[in-house]
C-alpha cells in the first residue's frame, strides 16, 4: 500500500501537540513516534533535530503553531465538545 507521507507528518505533528509541554522556556513533546516522520518534520523546520539523547523534541515557533492547527483540524470534536 502506498502511504501519503504528508498526511502522516500532519498527524504526527498533531499528536506531538497533544502531548506537548513547556520546559526551559520551550515547547516540547515526547518523541515516541516514527523516526522517519520525525526526521521529515525536522527537515521541514518544524522541530529541532530529534537525533539526540533527549527523550523529547523541541518545536520551532512555526512548528508549534502548525502542530496546534493540525491537532485542531484532525482531532477536534464536531460541535466543539
C-alpha positions as CSV (number, residue, x, y, z in Angstrom):
1,X,0.0,0.0,0.0
2,X,1.3,3.5,-0.9
3,X,1.1,5.9,2.0
4,X,0.9,9.7,1.8
5,X,3.8,10.9,3.9
6,X,2.4,14.4,4.0
7,X,-0.7,13.2,5.8
8,X,1.4,11.0,8.1
9,X,3.6,14.1,9.0
10,X,0.5,16.2,9.7
11,X,-0.9,13.5,12.0
12,X,2.4,13.0,13.9
13,X,2.7,16.8,14.3
14,X,-0.8,17.0,15.7
15,X,-0.2,14.1,18.0
16,X,3.0,15.8,19.2
17,X,0.9,18.8,20.1
18,X,-1.5,16.7,22.2
19,X,1.4,15.6,24.5
20,X,3.3,18.9,24.4
21,X,4.6,20.7,27.5
22,X,6.8,23.7,28.3
23,X,10.2,23.2,29.8
24,X,13.1,25.6,29.9
25,X,11.0,28.2,28.1
26,X,10.5,26.0,25.0
27,X,7.5,23.9,23.8
28,X,8.5,20.2,23.8
29,X,6.8,16.8,23.2
30,X,7.8,13.3,23.9
31,X,9.4,11.7,20.8
32,X,7.7,8.3,20.8
33,X,6.8,8.5,17.1
34,X,8.1,7.1,13.9
35,X,11.7,8.2,13.3
36,X,11.3,8.8,9.6
37,X,8.4,11.1,10.3
38,X,10.3,13.0,13.0
39,X,13.3,13.4,10.5
40,X,10.9,14.8,7.9
41,X,9.4,17.2,10.4
42,X,13.0,18.3,11.3
43,X,13.9,18.7,7.6
44,X,10.8,21.0,7.2
45,X,12.0,23.2,10.1
46,X,9.1,22.2,12.4
47,X,11.1,20.6,15.2
48,X,14.7,20.6,16.2
49,X,16.9,17.6,15.4
50,X,15.3,14.6,17.1
51,X,18.5,12.5,17.0
52,X,19.9,13.3,20.4
53,X,19.9,11.8,23.9
54,X,16.8,13.8,25.0
55,X,13.6,12.0,25.4
56,X,11.7,14.9,23.9
57,X,11.8,17.1,20.8
58,X,11.7,20.9,20.8
59,X,9.2,22.6,18.5
60,X,10.2,25.6,16.4
61,X,7.8,28.5,16.8
62,X,6.3,27.8,13.4
63,X,6.2,24.0,14.2
64,X,4.3,24.6,17.4
65,X,1.7,26.8,15.6
66,X,1.3,24.2,12.8
67,X,1.1,21.4,15.4
68,X,-1.7,23.1,17.2
69,X,-3.6,23.8,13.9
70,X,-3.1,20.2,12.8
71,X,-4.3,18.9,16.1
72,X,-7.5,21.0,15.9
73,X,-8.1,20.1,12.2
74,X,-7.6,16.4,12.7
75,X,-8.8,15.6,16.2
76,X,-11.3,18.3,17.3
77,X,-14.8,17.0,18.1
78,X,-17.6,18.1,15.8
79,X,-19.6,20.8,17.6
80,X,-16.7,21.9,19.8
81,X,-17.2,19.3,22.5
